[in-house]
Every structure is written in C-alpha cells, then in structure tokens.
Amino acid sequence: MTHNNFFDLNDIVMQIKQELQDEQNEKYKPEEIESAIYQILWDYCNFETKSLQPNEFNLKELCGCLRKAYYERTFAIPPKPQSYPLKVYVGKIVHDVLTEGLAKYFGGKHEVLECYEYKDIVIYARCDILLDDEVWELKVKVHRNKPNIIDMRQLNAYLHIYDKPVGRFIILTLNDSSKQKRRYKPINIVKFTPNHKMWLDVIVRAEYLRRCLEQNTEPKVMLSDTERRLLCTRCVYKQLCTGF
C-alpha cells in the first residue's frame, strides 16, 4: 500500500535554516527597528527622574498609593526606553501637544512649576494649564472618560497650591471603538471646585510618607475597593507588597 507524503521533514528543516540565514543577512533587522522606535520616543518624551530627599515630594506620588511611592523611592530600577508601553508614549505626546496648544489658545501658561512648603515638607507641583482664574488638567485615557480619585486629589491640590477657585479636567479617551460594550465621549470636560478636607489629606500623606522614608518602614495603606482595582491590578510592586 502506497502512502502520499504531504511534506518532507528535510525540506522543512532546510526552509527554516534558509529563513534564519535570510534574517541574519537583512540590512534592517526588525528588532533593531523596534529598538530605534522606543529610543526615539524615549528621547522625545524626555521622562525626567530626579532624586529627592525624604521631606521632598512630587505631588503625584502623594495622590496615589503611598506604599508604591515608598517602593519607588527605595527599590526602583531606573527606567529604560522599553519600560513603558507604546500607549504611554502616545498619551504623553498627545498630552504635551495639547497642553501647550490650549494654554496658548486661551492666553495661559503650560507646565507651570510651583514649590509648596509646609513646615519642613516640600511639595513640587507642575500643573498642565494655568489661567488667570482656573487650573486645567489634561488626562489621556484608554477606556474611561471620568476623573478617578487620584486625578481629583491632584487637581484639588493644584487649586490650593496655585490659589485658584475653579479647576477643569479635560479628558481624552483614545479607545472609542464601537466593539466596546460601553462607548465613551472622546473628549469630556469636567468642572471641579476646591475641597479643603481632601487637601489636608494630601498634607497628612506627605508627613506620613516622610516618616516612613526616614525610618525605612513600609507605609500602612487603607485602600477602598475602587482604589484597589485602579492601583493594585497592574502594579509592578504587587508581589513585593505585604499589605494585602
């Protein structure tokens, strides 16, 4: 009885060897192109890393999980170009273009640095858009079009630091696919007014995190279910964290 051979093993081996050889001989290798893309985006976005003293804080680290902030100060490895996913670079580029453009259009300033001091605590803030009577914060999101608790703490702090009565979130949602169960408005403007209690909470957070850093002690955190979903699911320190 005769069997038809649908493939020959030797032919397949030779084909694989040839493809590997062709890849080695290519002038423009895919991995080199990919590496160049990440390096170009890295250079363009210019992510700043600054060493701070235990009593100095960037406002953003006081608005999220204090334990993550502690880990980043204590254990963090300096980021590399491929440390960030492409959506982070895309969001940063869109963010930078629009903050500068909107500030110019409405007669304000963009990326305004302010240093707030309370007793021996120093908080560095950099708002997106500063107008005569308002502070605007631009957020580029993938799936949501509303500010979360971290966003609100941040903008609320800006209103107190820059002494403005009104803030606005300008939220851009990149994923507007009709395949999603829920569609989001691609551009959503949310007005925000100061909350003094929320601002005092940021000051308390700064004092507590300073003590933890000085004593080399992990902060104890109490997160709501919403904050856990937002902060813990994809946290790079999830396995290191011993709090939950």
N, C-alpha and C positions, 0 to 999 in steps of 0.2 A: 504494500500500500504506500502511495507517494504522498508526502506532506508538502504543502506550499509554504515556503518561508516568507513571512511578511517583512522581516528585517534581518539584517546580518549584523551580529554583535561587533565584528571587526570594523565594519563601515561606520557604526555609531561611534566607536572609540576614536577612529581617525577623524571623524567630523568634529568631535569635541576638542581634540588636540588642535585641529586647524583653527577653530573658533578662538581658543585660548591664545594661540600664536598671533592671530589677527588682532586680538585685543592688545597684546603686548606691543605690536608694531604700530598701533594707532598713534598718530601725532597728537591728537586732542583726546585725552582719556576722560571718560565720564566722571570718574572720581576727582580728577583734577579740576574739571569744570565746576562740579558741585562745591568743592573746597573754595574755589575762587568766588563763587556766588556768596557763600557765607562770609568770607573775608571782606568782600566789598560792602555787604550790608552792615557788617560789624564796624568797619571804618566810617561808613556814612552816618550810622546812628550814634556812634560815639558814646556808648554806655559808660557813664562815669562811676568810678569806685573810689571812695575817699575814706581814709582811716579816721575814726572818731574816738574821742575819749569817752569813758563810761558816763559822763554827765552831758554828752553831746548826742543829739539825735536828729535824724531826718524825720520829718513829720510822718511820712508814710509808714515807717516801722512802728510808730505808736498807734496807728489806726487799725492794724490787723492783729494777728496772733503774737503776743509778747514772747511766747516760747520760741516761735520761729525766728523772731528778731534776735533773741539771745543766741540761738544756734548759728545764725548767720554771722554774728559778731565773733563767736567762739570757734566754730568749726568750718566755716565756709571756705571752699576752694575757689580761687579767682576764676571767674567765668571765661570761657573761650568762645570763639565765633559760633561753633555748633552747639553751644549750651542752650541756645534759645531756638524754639521752633519758628518756622517761617511766619506764622501768624503774628508773632510778637514783633518781628521786624516790619511787617506790613502795617500793623497797627501803629507802630512808632513813627513811621514815615508819614502816614496819613495824619496822625496827631500833630506832628511838627509843622506840616504844611498848613493845616487849618488853623492852628493856634496863632501862627504869625499872620496869616491872611485875615482872620477875623479881628484880631487886635488892630491891625492897620485899617480895616474897613470901618470899624466903629470908633476909631480915634483913641484906642487904649494902648497898653503895653503887654507884651507876652513874656512868659518865663521870668517873672519878677521875683528875685531872691530877697527874702527877708529873714532876719535873725531875731527870734523872740527869746527873751531871757526872763526866767522866773527863779529868784533866789540863786542857786548855783546850777540850775538847769538851763541848757541852751538847746533851742529847737530851731532847725533850719527848715524853712518853708519856701517853696517855689511854685507859685500859682500859675495856671496856664494863661489866663487873660485877666488883666486888671484894668477896670474902667474907673471913671471918676466916682461912681456910686454903686458899683457892683463888682463881684468876682465871679468869673466863669470857669468852669472845669469841664474839659473835653474828655470824654471817655469813648474808646473804640472797643466795642464788644462783639462777640461772635454770635451769641444766642439770645442775650437779654437786652431790653431797652429801658430798664429802670435802674436807678442807683441802688446799690446794696449798702449794708451798714458801714462797711469800710469806706465807701465813697462818701457817705454822709458825714462820718467823723472827720474826714479830710476837708471837705468843703466847709463844714461848720467851723473847723479850726481856722481856716483861711479867713472867714468873716471876722473872727475875733482878732487874729493877728494883723490883718490889713485894715481893720476897723471899718467894715462896710456893712450896710443894713440888708443887702439882698445878694443872694448867690443864684447861679443858674448852672444846672447840668446840661451839657449838650452831648447827647448820647447817640453814637452812630452804631448801628447794628449791621455787621457785614453779611451775616447769613440771612438772606431774605428769600430762601428757596421755597417754592410752592410745595415741595415734597414734605416740608416740616408739618407736624400736626398743628403747630401754632405759629402763625406769622406775626412778625413784629414790625412796627413802624420803623423804617430805616433811619429816620432822624427824629429824635424825641427831645423836646426842651422841657426841663423840669425846674420850676422855681423853688428856691429854698431860703428860709429865714433862720437867723441865729437861734441856737439852743444853748443856753448858758450851762445847764447841767451836763450836757454832752461835752462841752469844752473843758469843764472842771475834771471830767473823767479822763481826758487826754493828759492833763497835768498830773493827775494821780498815777496814771500809767507810766509817765516819764520818771517820776520819783521811784516807783517800784522797780522798773527795769534797771535804773541806775544802781539801786541797792543790790539787785541780783547780779549785775555785771561786776560790781566791786567785790562781792562776796563769793563769786564763782558758783552761784546757786541757780538751778533751773527755776524759772518763774512758774508758779501755780496758775493755771488758767481755768476759767469757767466759761465755756462757750455754749451758746444756745444751739439748738438743733440746726437752725438756719446757718449759723456761723460754721458749724462743723461741716455741713455739706459744702459750703463755699470754700473753706480753708483747708480742710483735712484730706479730702478725697485724693487730690493730686500733689499733696505737699511732699517735697523731696526729703523732708526730715521725718516722715511718718514713722519709719521703723525705729528711728532714734528716740522719738518722743515717748516718754514714760507716763504721760499724764492721762492718756485714755487709749 
